[in-house]
Amino acid sequence: MKNLILIGLPGSGKTTLGRELAFSTGRQFIDLDDIIQQTDGRTVEEVFRTEGEAGFRDRETAAIRELTNQKRAVIACGGGVVLKQENIKMLSSGGLMLYLDRPVEMILATVDLSDRPLLRDDPCRLFQLQRERRHLYEEAADFVIGCISEKEALAEAIRISKMEETDLRLAVIGDPISHSRSPEIHTPILEDFYNSVSYSRLHVKADHLQTFLAEAKSLGLQGFNVTMPHKQTIVSLLDRVDPDAAAVGAVNTVVRTDGGWEGSSTDGTGFATALLEMGRTLTDSKVTIIGTGGVAATLALRAAWDKALEVRILGRDIEKANRLAALTNEITGSMVAVSGRFDPHSSIKQSADIMINATPMGMTGTGSDFPGFDFLNGLKAGTLLCDLVYEPINTRLLAEGRRRGLETMGGLSMLVYQALEADRRFTGTGIARSKASRRAMEYQKQKGMEI
């Protein structure tokens, strides 16, 4: 059994939750500060007073080194353990890192910090520590556990502890499907957590979709992802669809529950996260979306919910574009969405901060691409051109955009982040973004895939 290592700010509940978690899972509980005190013969406060923080950090690293062969334990670490990469490397080698993300305001309201050397004289310094360390916690973590509710935090930690005893069977369905990178993304994200992970590509045609749902249970699938052209069709066949996906009328993630098959959509969150990596946001942006399908609907709603200045929906079928714009405005209670006919041979006159191709044009296996790229000519310098197609990585659309001096973003980063959101639904846990995305990218690189 892997160790469960708890990290987070002072007062985030590592010791309290750690003891309960160890008791609930039959593991030994180890408080790293206790190890330091037992080894050194002095309290943590005394070490800080006589040798300062640097001296304490050296003793902390030495204590971690003594635990390298430890198994089947819950280890509660001090808040500053993430300040040395050596600590994280040693702790991660034998366990899973759980970041307890408790709001600073809650810590200050409920925790006595008088015995914390760095906070005793100025408890509000905790805000500064959060700013300095949050990214370190997030980069080190395998899981992020919100600690608003101690009961829910413990339940999630117990779920995580049981994953390594479990086999997980997942799949992605679509038509075509051979191009899908989903197995190469989900597998490296999940395989370190489970006893075994199986993730398959399944070619499912439209007239076999309902039959597939019955077959999926006999195959032992706990969940599956949905790609084109089934994202909208499958909605009416599921037992339950979460409100956001129901509003959009499109699903990309299906989880098997006691009540049957439950659908949701992670495309909007995945795209917004990918944008943040580019230093962009939908908020206060003029967004143009090419396409009227399920992904286009998801992104139009996400842009409106994120308070975009304008959401322009362009489609070859003007009636579908009109309906999607009207639906977006009706659901969000705003009037930011407008529609228009898409003509690849005509320059788009309206300004845009972000333009998104939400169609399969240019995707390997479809046999179709944009017949022309004149529509890019009217875009202003600084516009971000996003192509959700990820196979190939460098589509003609992106190449034409760069030739015109536009910023570009391919579909792979969105694919990774929407997959991570789906995996959080499959597992019922807060899988941390940084480590997971690095594993997914590295795995594809090892497989010789372009990234």
N, C-alpha and C positions, 0 to 999 in steps of 0.2 A: 504494500500500500504506500502510495506517495504521501509525503508530508503535505500538510496544508499550512502555508505560511501567510500570516496576517500582517498587512502593512497599512499605513494610514497615519493621519495626523494624531498628535497626542490627544487623548480623550475621545477618540473615535470608537472605542469599545472593543479594542483588540483583546484585552485580558478577559473581560466579562464574557464576550461572545466566544472567545477561544476556549474557556473552561467548559461552557455549555456544549460547544461543538465537540470537544474531546469526549465528554461524557456520553453524548448522544451517538457517537460513532465508534466508541470503544478504542480510542486512541490515547496516547500519553499527551499531557499538556506541558509545554515548556515555555516559560517566559524568559526571553533573552536577557532582560535586565537582571533577573534572578540568577542566571548563570554567571553573569559578570560579577555580581556581588559575592556569590559563593566562591568564585575563583580568586577574586582580588581581596576579599575580606573587608571591603569597604562598601558603603552604600553608593548608589549612583550620584547622589547629591555631593558626597564627599569627594568622589573622583572628579566631578566637575569643578568643585571648589579648589582643589589642589593642583589639578593638571589641565583644567579647562576642557573645552569641547573636543579639541584635537586628541587629548589623552584618552578621553572616553571613547572616541571613535576607534582608536587603535585597539582598545580592549574589546569593543564590540566586534570588530573583525576577527580577533583571536577567538572569541567565544563562538562565532559562526563556524570558524575552521574546525573547532572541536565537534561540531554537529554534522559534519559532512557525511558521516556514515549512519546517521540517525534515520530510522524508518518509522512509519506508522505514528506520526506525531502531529500535533497542532502546535505551531510555533508562533508566538506573539512577539513581534519585533518592535523596537523603539521607533518613534516617528522619523528619526533621521537616518535610518538604516539605508535608505535609497541614495544617500549622498555619495556613497562609494560604489562604483560599478563592480568592484571585486566582491562586495557583499551580495549583490543581486545575482552574480554569476554562480557563486557557491550555493546560495539558497535555492535557486531555480533548478540546479542540477539534480536535486532529489525531491522536488515537490512542485506544487502549484501555488502561484502567488495570488492571493485574494486581497484586493484593495477595498478597505472599508471606507466608503465615501460618505462621511457624516457631515452635514452642514456646520460651519463654524459657529453660527448663531446658536444652534442647538447645543453644541459642546459648551459654549460659554454660559448658557442658561442652566445646564444640568450637571456639569462636572466641576469638582473642586480641583483647581490647577495649582494649589499652593505648594505641592510637593514636586512640581516639575521645574527643574533648574532654569530652563530657557523661558518659562512663562510666569514664574512665581511673582516677579515684580511688575510684570506688564502682560496680563492675560490677553489683551487685545493684539499682542504681537502674533497671535495665532493667525490673524488675517494675512500678515506678511509671510508666515511660514507656508500658508496655503498657496499664495502666489508663487513662491519660490520652488515649491516641491510638487505641486499638483501634476505637472507634466512628467516628473520623475516617477511618481506613483503610477500614472497611466501607462508609461512606457514599460515599466517593470511587470505590470499586472497581467495575469492570464484571465482574471475575472474582476469586474467591478461590481461591488454589492452596495446598493444604496442603503443607508442606515437610518432612514426616517422612522421605520418600525423595527424594533429589535426582534420581534417575533418573526417577521417576514425575512429579515436578514439571516436569522438562524436557519429558517426553512430552506432558503436558497443555498446556504453553505452546506447543509446536509445533502441537498440534491447534487451539488458539485462533488461531494465526497463519494457518492455512490456511482458516479459515471464510469469510473474505471472498472467496475464490475459488470458493465452493461455492453451489449452489442447494439449498434445503431445501423439501421438499413434505410437508405434514402435514395432518391432518384430525381431526374429531371425529364419532363416529357415535352415533346414538341414535334413539329413537322415542317421543315427538316430538323434533325437533331444532331447529326454527326459533327457539326461545327462547334457544338456547345463546349465551353471550357468549364462548365460547372463542376464536373468531377475533380478537375485540377485545382479548383478553388476551395470547395467545401472540404475535401479530404484532408489537406494539410491544416486547415483551421481546426478540425475536430479530432483527428486521429490520436493526438497526444492525451486526450481526455478520456477516451473510451477503451474498452477491452479490444474492440474491433469496429471499424467503420467500413460500410459498403455503400458506394454512391454510383448509380448506374445511369447511362443514357438510354431512354426508352422511346422508340419511335412510335408515336400514337397518332393515328389519323383522326380527323374530325368525327367520322361516323363510328369510331370505336371508343370515343371518350367516356361515355357512360359505362360501357362494359369494363373499361380499364379501372374505374373506381372500385368495382366489385373485385376485380382481379388483384388490385393493389393490396387488399387485405390478406388474400391468400399468399401473396408474395412476402408478407411480413413487413411491408413498408410502414415505418412510423411517420413518414411524411414525404413530400416531393415538391419540387419546384415546377413552375409552369412557364413555358416560353411560347413564342408565336407558333401557331395562330390561335391558341386556346385560352388566352388570358381572360377574354370576355365570355366566351361560350361556356366555360366551366362553372361560372358563378351560379347559374340556376341549378346545377347538378349537385351542389354541396349542401351539407346539412346545416351549416352556419357560416356566415360571412361577417367579418368585423365591420363596424359602421363606416369607417373610412373607405374600405375596399368596396362596400356595397354602394356607397355614394358615387364612386368612380365607375363601378360596374366592371372592375377588372381585378384579377387575383394573380399573384405570381408565387405564392407560398401556401401550401396546404399541409396541415398537421392533423394526425389522427388522434382524436380525443375519445373520452368515454361516450360522448354524444354523437360521434361520427366524424366526418371530415369537416375541418374548419379552415376557411380561407382568409388570407390577408394579403396586403400588398406592401412590399418593402422598397419599391422602385423610387418613391419620392424621397425617402430618407437617404437611400443610397446616392441619389443624384445630388442632393443638398450637401452631403458629406464630401463628395468628390469636388464640388464647387469650392468648398472651404479650403481644400488643399491648393486650389488655384488662387486663393485670396479673394474669392468672389462670393457673392450671396444673392439670392433671389430678391431679398428685401430692397426696396427702392430702385429696382432695375426694370428696364423695359425688356420683356422677354418675348421672343418670337419662336413658336413651335411649329415645325413642319410635320403634319400627320394628324390623324383623327382617331387612331386606335386606342387600345387600353393604356399603353405607356404614355401617349400624348395626353390622355384624360387625367392620368395620375399626376403628371408634371404640371398640367394647367391648374389643377386644384391646389397642388403644393405651392405653386408660385403665388396664387391668389391668397391662400392662407398665410403665406410668409410676407404678405403686403408688398407684392411687386407693384410698380407704378402702372404697368400695362401688361396684359397677356394677349398676344396676337396669335391666333390659331389659323394656320394656312393649310388648306387641303385641296386635292384635285376635285373632290366631291364637295361643292360649296354647301350643300344641305347638311352634310355631316359636320362641317366646320361650324355652321351656324348653330346646330344643336349643341355641340360641345361648348361653344362660347356661352350660350344661354344657360346650359346646365351648370357651368362653372360659376356664373354670376348668381344663379338661384341658390346653389348649395352654400356658397361662401357669404352671401348677403352683400356682396360688393358689385361694382359695375366696372371692373377692370378688364374683363375679357371681351375681345372683339374678334371678328373672323374675316377671312378673305380667301379668294381663290389662289391656289399655288400654281405659278407658271414658271418653270425652270429657265425659260428663255427670256424672261423680263426681269429687269433690275427691280428689287424691292425698294420702294420709295421711303417707307417708314423707317425711322431710326430704331436701332435695337442695341441694347447692351449685351444681351446673350441671345444667340440663335441656336436652336436645338433641332437636329434631325431625329425625329422619333418614328421614322419609317424603316423598313428593312432594305431600302435601296442601297446598293453597294455591298451588301452582305454576301459572303461566300455561300454558295449553295442555292441562292435565290434566282440567279441568272438575270438580275435586273440591276440597273444603276441609274443615276440621274442622267437624262439625255443631254443636259447642258447645265452650265454653272453661271449663267448670266445673272441669276438672282442674287449672287454674292456681290455684284459690282457696286450696289448702292450702300453697302454696309460701311459705317464709319470706322476710322482707325481706332483700335482699342476694343472693338467688338470681340467677344469670346464666341467662337464657333464650336459647338459641341456635337459630336456624332456618336450616338449611342451604339452604333455598330462597332464590334470589337474583333471581328474576323472578316477581313484582315485588320490589323492594328492601324496601318496607315492607309485609310481609304482615299479614294480619289477626291472626295469632298474635302477632307482635311488638307490634302496636298494643294488643291485649288485655293483653299482659304489662306494657307501660308504664303502661296504665290502672290496673293493680294495683300499681304501684310497683316492678316488677322491673327489673333491669338487662337490657339486650338486646344481642344480637350477630346481625347478618344474615349471609347466606351468601356475600356477595361477597368478603370478606377471605379466607375459607377457599378460595374458588374461585381467587383470585389466587395464593395461596401453594402450593396443590397443583399449579397450572399451572406455577409456577416449578420445583417439584421434578420435574415431568414433563419440562420443557425441559432440565433438567440431565441427564436420562437420554437425551433425544433427541440432545444435543450431546456428551455424555461430558465435560462441563466443569462447574466450580463457578461458575455464573452468580451474581453477588452479589445479595442480596435487596433492598437498599435502593433502588438505582437502578432495578432491574427493576420493582419494585412501583409506584414513582412513575410510570414510563413507562406502565404498564398502566392505572393510574387516570386519568392525564391524557389518554390516548388515548380512553378511554370518555367522558370529559367532553367532549372535542372533538367526539365523534360524537353528542352530545346525550343520552347515556345517563345515567340517574340513578345516582349513586354515594353 
